Amino acid sequence: MQKNIQSVRGMRDIHSQDAACWMYLEDSLKKLSNRYGYEYIKFPILEKTALFKRSIGDNTDIIEKEMYTFADRNGDSLSMRPEGTAVCVRAGLQQGLLYNQRRKFWYLGSMFRHERPQQGRYRQFEQFGLEVFGISSVDVEVELILFCNRLWRELGIENVLQLNINTIGTIETREEYKRELVSFFRDNIDSLDEDSVRRLETNPLRILDSKNPNLKDIISRAPSILDYLDDGSKEHFIELKKMLENLKITYRVKPTLVRGLDYYNDTVFEWSTDSLGAKSEVCAGGRYDKLVSLLGGHECPGVGFAMGLDRIVSLMQQIDVNYNQKTDLFVISDDILSVRSKAMEIAEGIRSNYPDKSIMIYTGNGNFKKQFKEADKYKAKVAVILGDKEFKNDSISAKILNDDTSQTMYTMQEFDRFLHNNLV
């Protein structure tokens, strides 16, 4: 007997109650994006490796260690997308969507990084993001934060999430800060771990984002980027904080919150939690006014965020969010071909008249007891029963499940009123 083929490490199947939670979350994101006026954009899984090398940079963990990269049959270097922002910019430039325009996009899909699998972290992971182009004012950053805040509230996880904000200034002022930061860490190099020593030469800002608890003290004593801001960045950050306070959004200024990519500027933010171990961020965003020009376009301000849906699902499951998919109506019928055909016709009619409701019908052989058990399994609110008696009398029976009311037979006209009273 041949051995079963297993899934690739760090990639998994989603089914049963997990799938119901995912559907609930994805549906919430799609509806909320529409409510905020964002337009859907979908892009390929495979991109040219050069896109990520130019945007993310060669001296990053993503490029050096994590990307799934290979040469195709033509010898072109391709990569499975590790993140969505650069891809969204590439798509916007290629399709002529960004020049001298204001655009707001949302995307949803799989990203790929070869990392060590752990809680809420997989090599194929699901990401949702919003990206805004052509708007440089602080209010659009606040809108992104409000979007997240509303999502957490509607998912019921707002009490386990903390908003952290910071500003990293302009690219020019950040260069002076980097020099001071490198000087400080070189003077304390014996306190750094191996990763931080490597980053000291390539990407020193990422040291501030280290999750190594042994570096907490040295990082707390490092120079603060808030002391190296120009007047424009200071005013922008003041406006952000004032708007958040006016809207009663609780936040914490976190001076060590940075983005290790050079195209970021000014506002950066994240939502973090203490409920998922060391990898506490579930959503991170920031302003990237130089990325569009870096990838070949005209100067165009940009800002956005990405959230890791795997971690959000873990949070929802930890606090037992009521995400279970429910069935509004379950159709049960006698096991006679003509009756089953009529039952399917009735189910199709109900689906047409109530398109936003979940209507199930029992398929396969099964007596009434077995079919009612199936309706209970799917937590159906209403059971509709078509037996031989109902079929011959051109009528139908219905029962509110998990209720003391008895099963009642209705004429078709009476049944329409019953549905209106119990499904609307």
Backbone torsions as a table, in degrees:
resi	resn	phi	psi	omega
1	MET	NA	130.6	-177.4
2	GLN	-73.8	147.0	179.9
3	LYS	-72.4	139.3	177.5
4	ASN	-62.1	142.8	175.0
5	ILE	-85.2	127.1	-177.9
6	GLN	-97.5	162.0	177.4
7	SER	-68.6	160.4	177.5
8	VAL	-67.4	140.2	-179.0
9	ARG	-57.6	133.0	179.4
10	GLY	86.1	3.9	176.3
11	MET	-129.3	139.2	-171.0
12	ARG	-143.5	164.6	175.5
13	ASP	-88.6	148.9	177.2
14	ILE	-121.8	124.3	-175.2
15	HIS	-153.8	175.4	174.9
16	SER	53.6	-131.1	-175.9
17	GLN	-66.3	-32.1	175.3
18	ASP	-60.7	-43.1	-179.8
19	ALA	-63.1	-38.6	178.4
20	ALA	-62.5	-38.9	178.3
21	CYS	-66.1	-44.0	178.3
22	TRP	-61.0	-44.3	-179.8
23	MET	-61.9	-41.0	179.0
24	TYR	-61.6	-45.4	-179.0
25	LEU	-66.4	-48.1	-177.8
26	GLU	-64.0	-39.3	177.8
27	ASP	-64.2	-39.7	178.0
28	SER	-62.5	-41.6	-179.8
29	LEU	-65.9	-43.0	-179.7
30	LYS	-63.9	-45.0	-179.8
31	LYS	-65.5	-41.8	-178.2
32	LEU	-67.1	-38.0	177.7
33	SER	-60.8	-41.2	178.0
34	ASN	-66.3	-38.8	-179.7
35	ARG	-64.9	-28.7	179.1
36	TYR	-93.2	-0.4	174.8
37	GLY	82.4	24.1	178.0
38	TYR	-90.3	147.5	-179.3
39	GLU	-104.4	143.1	-176.4
40	TYR	-76.1	136.1	172.8
41	ILE	-131.5	137.6	-178.5
42	LYS	-126.1	132.7	-179.0
43	PHE	-133.4	168.0	-172.8
44	PRO	-67.8	159.7	172.9
45	ILE	-75.8	-37.2	-178.7
46	LEU	-95.1	134.9	176.0
47	GLU	-136.2	162.3	173.9
48	LYS	-66.2	135.3	-177.1
49	THR	-57.8	-32.4	-178.6
50	ALA	-58.6	-29.7	179.2
51	LEU	-59.2	-45.2	-176.5
52	PHE	-79.4	-33.0	177.1
53	LYS	-64.6	-39.0	-179.1
54	ARG	-74.1	-38.0	-175.7
55	SER	-85.6	-48.4	-176.7
56	ILE	-81.6	-36.9	179.3
57	GLY	102.3	146.4	-177.9
58	ASP	-66.3	-33.1	-172.5
59	ASN	-93.0	51.2	177.0
60	THR	-130.5	155.7	178.7
61	ASP	-61.0	-34.5	-178.0
62	ILE	-59.6	-48.2	-178.2
63	ILE	-74.0	-44.8	-172.6
64	GLU	-73.3	-33.6	-169.7
65	LYS	-125.6	-28.7	-160.0
66	GLU	-107.6	-23.3	-173.3
67	MET	-74.6	143.9	170.4
68	TYR	-87.1	101.8	-174.3
69	THR	-123.1	140.7	179.6
70	PHE	-156.0	161.7	175.0
71	ALA	-93.8	130.9	178.3
72	ASP	-82.9	-173.9	-173.8
73	ARG	-67.7	-17.5	176.3
74	ASN	-91.2	-1.7	-178.8
75	GLY	86.7	3.9	178.4
76	ASP	-77.5	139.3	177.8
77	SER	-83.7	117.5	-179.4
78	LEU	-118.5	152.6	177.7
79	SER	-134.7	143.9	170.6
80	MET	-75.6	131.6	-169.6
81	ARG	-56.7	126.7	176.9
82	PRO	-92.6	-13.0	179.7
83	GLU	-161.6	170.2	-170.6
84	GLY	-105.3	-21.7	-172.4
85	THR	-64.2	-51.0	-179.6
86	ALA	-60.6	-37.7	179.7
87	VAL	-66.3	-40.0	179.3
88	CYS	-63.8	-40.6	177.4
89	VAL	-65.3	-45.3	177.9
90	ARG	-56.8	-45.8	179.9
91	ALA	-64.1	-42.7	179.9
92	GLY	-62.4	-41.5	178.3
93	LEU	-68.2	-45.5	-177.0
94	GLN	-64.2	-35.5	-177.1
95	GLN	-94.5	4.7	177.7
96	GLY	68.4	36.0	-174.0
97	LEU	-97.6	-9.2	-169.2
98	LEU	-110.4	-28.9	-172.3
99	TYR	-64.8	119.3	176.5
100	ASN	55.7	35.8	-179.2
101	GLN	-132.1	160.2	171.6
102	ARG	-111.1	115.4	-176.8
103	ARG	-130.8	144.3	177.4
104	LYS	-129.1	116.2	-176.0
105	PHE	-116.6	153.2	166.2
106	TRP	-130.0	148.8	178.3
107	TYR	-140.9	161.3	-177.5
108	LEU	-152.8	127.5	178.8
109	GLY	171.8	-177.0	-177.1
110	SER	-84.2	140.1	170.9
111	MET	-121.0	163.7	-172.0
112	PHE	-138.6	125.4	174.0
113	ARG	-144.3	137.9	-179.9
114	HIS	-86.2	81.4	179.6
115	GLU	-114.3	170.2	176.5
116	ARG	-75.1	118.3	-178.9
117	PRO	-62.6	139.8	176.9
118	GLN	-157.5	-176.3	-176.2
119	GLN	-55.6	122.6	177.4
120	GLY	70.8	13.0	-176.5
121	ARG	-136.7	118.5	-176.8
122	TYR	-131.1	164.8	178.8
123	ARG	-77.4	-29.4	164.1
124	GLN	-109.5	113.9	-176.4
125	PHE	-127.7	155.5	-176.4
126	GLU	-99.4	135.7	-175.9
127	GLN	-134.0	140.7	172.9
128	PHE	-118.8	140.8	179.3
129	GLY	-147.0	154.3	169.4
130	LEU	-117.0	137.1	177.1
131	GLU	-133.7	133.1	-178.1
132	VAL	-123.8	133.9	-178.4
133	PHE	-126.3	144.8	174.6
134	GLY	88.9	7.7	-178.4
135	ILE	-128.8	119.9	-176.1
136	SER	-104.3	-8.1	-175.1
137	SER	-77.0	160.3	-174.0
138	VAL	-71.1	-23.2	-174.4
139	ASP	-64.6	-28.5	178.9
140	VAL	-71.5	-30.5	174.8
141	GLU	-66.2	-40.6	177.7
142	VAL	-64.1	-38.8	178.7
143	GLU	-60.5	-41.0	178.2
144	LEU	-61.8	-41.6	179.1
145	ILE	-67.2	-40.5	177.9
146	LEU	-63.0	-39.0	177.1
147	PHE	-56.9	-50.4	180.0
148	CYS	-62.3	-44.7	-178.1
149	ASN	-59.7	-41.3	177.9
150	ARG	-66.8	-41.2	178.9
151	LEU	-60.0	-48.5	-179.6
152	TRP	-58.1	-42.0	-178.7
153	ARG	-64.8	-43.6	-177.8
154	GLU	-72.6	-24.4	175.4
155	LEU	-84.2	-14.8	-179.7
156	GLY	83.0	21.5	-178.3
157	ILE	-117.2	14.5	-175.0
158	GLU	-63.4	-28.0	-175.8
159	ASN	-76.2	-10.3	-179.5
160	VAL	-110.4	12.9	-179.0
161	LEU	-123.4	142.6	-178.2
162	GLN	-123.3	131.4	175.6
163	LEU	-89.1	123.2	174.6
164	ASN	-113.5	136.0	179.3
165	ILE	-130.2	159.0	175.5
166	ASN	-161.8	172.1	170.0
167	THR	-128.1	139.0	179.2
168	ILE	-111.2	12.2	173.8
169	GLY	66.8	-160.8	179.4
170	THR	-90.0	166.7	177.5
171	ILE	-61.0	-36.4	-177.6
172	GLU	-69.0	-48.6	-179.3
173	THR	-68.4	-27.2	-179.7
174	ARG	-68.8	-27.2	178.4
175	GLU	-63.7	-42.4	177.1
176	GLU	-63.3	-41.6	179.2
177	TYR	-62.8	-41.8	179.8
178	LYS	-58.9	-42.0	-179.8
179	ARG	-61.5	-42.9	178.1
180	GLU	-66.3	-38.5	-179.3
181	LEU	-65.7	-45.6	179.3
182	VAL	-61.5	-42.4	179.0
183	SER	-60.8	-43.1	-179.9
184	PHE	-63.5	-46.9	-177.1
185	PHE	-70.8	-31.3	175.5
186	ARG	-65.0	-36.7	177.3
187	ASP	-68.1	-18.3	-178.8
188	ASN	-122.9	32.8	-170.9
189	ILE	-63.7	-26.8	179.6
190	ASP	-67.8	-15.9	-180.0
191	SER	-91.2	-6.0	-176.2
192	LEU	-90.9	151.1	173.6
193	ASP	-86.2	176.6	-174.8
194	GLU	-60.1	-43.1	179.6
195	ASP	-61.7	-42.2	-177.7
196	SER	-68.3	-36.2	176.4
197	VAL	-62.8	-41.1	178.2
198	ARG	-65.2	-42.8	-179.0
199	ARG	-68.9	-22.1	-179.5
200	LEU	-57.5	-33.3	-178.9
201	GLU	-92.2	-21.5	-172.0
202	THR	-111.9	-41.2	-172.2
203	ASN	-154.5	69.3	-170.2
204	PRO	-61.0	-27.8	179.9
205	LEU	-61.3	-29.3	-177.7
206	ARG	-68.1	-19.0	176.6
207	ILE	-61.1	-36.8	-179.3
208	LEU	-63.5	-21.4	-177.0
209	ASP	-98.1	10.6	-177.3
210	SER	-62.6	140.3	177.5
211	LYS	-95.2	3.5	179.1
212	ASN	-72.1	114.8	-177.4
213	PRO	-62.6	-22.3	-179.5
214	ASN	-71.5	-14.6	-179.7
215	LEU	-97.3	-0.2	-174.8
216	LYS	-57.4	-43.1	-176.7
217	ASP	-68.3	-46.9	-178.2
218	ILE	-65.2	-37.0	178.6
219	ILE	-67.2	-37.4	-179.3
220	SER	-66.2	-23.0	-179.0
221	ARG	-96.1	-2.0	-178.6
222	ALA	-71.7	157.0	175.7
223	PRO	-55.7	146.8	179.9
224	SER	-96.8	135.4	179.2
225	ILE	-64.4	-22.2	-179.4
226	LEU	-65.8	-16.5	178.6
227	ASP	-88.5	2.1	-174.8
228	TYR	-124.9	24.1	-177.0
229	LEU	-89.5	147.4	170.6
230	ASP	-84.9	174.7	-174.4
231	ASP	-63.0	-38.2	-179.5
232	GLY	-62.6	-44.3	179.6
233	SER	-67.6	-38.3	177.9
234	LYS	-61.3	-45.9	-178.1
235	GLU	-66.0	-39.8	178.6
236	HIS	-60.2	-42.8	-178.3
237	PHE	-69.7	-38.0	177.1
238	ILE	-61.4	-43.4	178.9
239	GLU	-62.5	-41.7	178.6
240	LEU	-58.9	-49.1	-177.8
241	LYS	-64.3	-39.4	179.8
242	LYS	-63.9	-43.3	-179.5
243	MET	-65.0	-41.2	178.2
244	LEU	-62.8	-41.0	178.7
245	GLU	-66.7	-40.3	178.3
246	ASN	-62.3	-32.2	-179.1
247	LEU	-91.9	4.8	177.6
248	LYS	59.6	39.7	174.1
249	ILE	-96.2	117.0	-179.3
250	THR	-74.7	132.9	-179.9
251	TYR	-143.0	165.6	173.9
252	ARG	-129.5	130.1	173.8
253	VAL	-77.6	123.6	-177.6
254	LYS	-120.6	95.4	-174.3
255	PRO	-60.7	-21.8	179.8
256	THR	-87.7	-0.5	177.7
257	LEU	-77.0	117.1	-176.2
258	VAL	-137.0	172.9	166.8
259	ARG	-123.4	128.1	-174.9
260	GLY	-81.8	11.7	-178.6
261	LEU	-107.9	135.7	-169.5
262	ASP	-67.7	-21.0	-176.2
263	TYR	-80.0	-7.7	177.9
264	TYR	-76.8	151.3	177.4
265	ASN	-153.4	153.7	176.1
266	ASP	55.6	-122.7	-167.4
267	THR	-64.8	130.9	166.6
268	VAL	-132.1	148.7	179.6
269	PHE	-151.7	161.2	176.9
270	GLU	-152.2	156.1	169.7
271	TRP	-112.9	126.2	-176.4
272	SER	-127.2	165.6	-178.7
273	THR	-143.6	154.7	174.7
274	ASP	-95.2	5.7	-171.4
275	SER	-97.1	-0.4	-174.9
276	LEU	-124.9	24.3	178.0
277	GLY	79.7	-153.6	-173.3
278	ALA	-65.0	-38.1	179.7
279	LYS	-82.7	87.3	-167.0
280	SER	-94.4	-13.4	-175.4
281	GLU	-81.7	132.4	175.4
282	VAL	-109.8	-14.2	-177.9
283	CYS	-156.0	135.8	179.3
284	ALA	-143.4	142.8	-178.5
285	GLY	-151.4	177.9	178.8
286	GLY	173.6	174.7	180.0
287	ARG	-93.5	137.5	-177.8
288	TYR	-138.5	71.3	-173.1
289	ASP	-71.0	-13.1	-177.2
290	LYS	-102.6	-5.6	-172.9
291	LEU	-68.1	-40.7	-177.5
292	VAL	-61.9	-45.1	178.6
293	SER	-69.4	-33.3	177.3
294	LEU	-60.8	-31.9	-179.3
295	LEU	-96.6	14.0	170.4
296	GLY	106.5	-0.7	-179.5
297	GLY	-94.9	179.8	173.3
298	HIS	-73.7	161.9	176.2
299	GLU	-54.3	129.5	-177.9
300	CYS	-155.5	118.0	178.7
301	PRO	-63.5	145.7	178.7
302	GLY	-144.2	151.0	176.7
303	VAL	-156.7	147.6	-179.9
304	GLY	-173.0	-175.5	174.5
305	PHE	-149.7	162.9	171.8
306	ALA	-133.7	141.0	177.2
307	MET	-122.5	140.9	178.7
308	GLY	-85.8	109.4	-174.4
309	LEU	-70.1	-28.7	178.3
310	ASP	-59.4	-40.8	-179.5
311	ARG	-72.6	-36.3	178.3
312	ILE	-65.4	-40.6	176.1
313	VAL	-60.8	-42.8	178.2
314	SER	-59.0	-41.4	178.0
315	LEU	-64.4	-44.8	-179.8
316	MET	-59.1	-41.4	-178.3
317	GLN	-72.4	-33.8	179.2
318	GLN	-63.7	-40.1	-176.6
319	ILE	-99.6	10.9	171.8
320	ASP	60.0	50.4	174.6
321	VAL	-63.8	139.4	-179.0
322	ASN	-80.2	83.7	-175.9
323	TYR	-107.8	-1.4	-173.7
324	ASN	-58.4	132.6	177.6
325	GLN	-70.8	131.0	-178.1
326	LYS	-112.5	149.7	177.0
327	THR	-99.6	127.4	-179.0
328	ASP	-76.7	-37.9	-175.1
329	LEU	-147.5	136.5	-179.1
330	PHE	-123.1	124.8	-177.8
331	VAL	-95.9	126.4	-178.7
332	ILE	-119.2	137.7	-177.7
333	SER	-143.6	161.5	175.0
334	ASP	-66.5	149.6	-176.5
335	ASP	-84.8	57.7	176.8
336	ILE	-125.7	134.2	-172.2
337	LEU	-52.2	-48.2	-177.1
338	SER	-64.9	-37.9	179.8
339	VAL	-69.7	-42.6	179.2
340	ARG	-63.1	-38.0	177.7
341	SER	-63.5	-43.3	178.6
342	LYS	-64.6	-38.5	179.3
343	ALA	-62.4	-40.1	178.3
344	MET	-67.0	-37.2	177.1
345	GLU	-63.0	-41.8	178.8
346	ILE	-64.4	-43.3	179.6
347	ALA	-60.6	-41.9	179.3
348	GLU	-64.4	-38.2	177.3
349	GLY	-63.8	-40.5	179.2
350	ILE	-66.5	-39.9	178.4
351	ARG	-61.9	-37.0	179.3
352	SER	-68.6	-39.9	-176.7
353	ASN	-81.1	-23.2	-178.4
354	TYR	-131.5	69.0	-171.3
355	PRO	-65.3	-18.1	-179.2
356	ASP	-94.4	5.0	-178.5
357	LYS	-104.0	152.7	177.8
358	SER	-92.3	115.3	-177.6
359	ILE	-117.0	119.7	178.1
360	MET	-114.6	153.4	174.4
361	ILE	-133.9	141.5	-179.8
362	TYR	-72.6	128.8	175.9
363	THR	-119.4	147.1	-174.6
364	GLY	96.2	171.3	-177.5
365	ASN	-77.8	136.1	178.0
366	GLY	-177.4	137.7	177.9
367	ASN	-75.7	176.5	-175.7
368	PHE	-62.0	-38.7	-179.0
369	LYS	-61.1	-43.7	-179.8
370	LYS	-65.6	-37.9	-178.7
371	GLN	-70.6	-38.7	176.4
372	PHE	-64.5	-36.1	177.4
373	LYS	-63.2	-39.1	177.4
374	GLU	-65.5	-39.2	177.6
375	ALA	-62.7	-39.8	176.5
376	ASP	-64.4	-38.5	179.9
377	LYS	-58.5	-38.9	-178.8
378	TYR	-93.2	12.9	174.9
379	LYS	54.2	42.0	-178.8
380	ALA	-67.2	143.2	178.0
381	LYS	-82.6	-41.5	-175.2
382	VAL	-126.7	137.3	171.4
383	ALA	-110.0	131.5	175.7
384	VAL	-110.3	127.6	-172.5
385	ILE	-119.3	127.7	176.3
386	LEU	-123.9	97.9	176.8
387	GLY	-98.7	-177.4	-179.6
388	ASP	-60.9	-38.3	-179.8
389	LYS	-63.9	-47.0	179.1
390	GLU	-63.0	-41.2	-178.0
391	PHE	-60.6	-44.8	-178.3
392	LYS	-70.6	-28.5	-178.1
393	ASN	-96.6	7.8	-178.5
394	ASP	51.2	48.1	-179.9
395	SER	-135.4	-177.1	-179.3
396	ILE	-154.2	146.9	178.1
397	SER	-106.3	154.2	179.4
398	ALA	-147.3	153.9	179.0
399	LYS	-147.7	135.5	171.5
400	ILE	-79.2	118.6	-177.9
401	LEU	-77.1	157.0	-176.7
402	ASN	55.3	39.0	-178.3
403	ASP	-143.3	153.7	-178.4
404	ASP	-78.6	-10.8	-178.6
405	THR	-66.1	146.5	-177.0
406	SER	-86.1	164.2	176.2
407	GLN	-67.6	134.9	-175.2
408	THR	-127.0	139.9	177.0
409	MET	-94.4	137.8	-178.2
410	TYR	-127.7	151.1	164.5
411	THR	-71.7	166.1	-178.0
412	MET	-62.3	-35.8	178.2
413	GLN	-67.8	-42.5	177.5
414	GLU	-64.9	-35.3	-179.6
415	PHE	-64.9	-36.7	177.1
416	ASP	-60.7	-42.2	178.1
417	ARG	-66.5	-38.8	177.6
418	PHE	-59.2	-46.5	179.0
419	LEU	-61.4	-43.6	-179.4
420	HIS	-61.1	-38.0	-177.6
421	ASN	-76.1	-25.7	-171.4
422	ASN	-114.6	-9.9	178.3
423	LEU	-111.5	-20.9	-177.6
424	VAL	-75.1	NA	NA
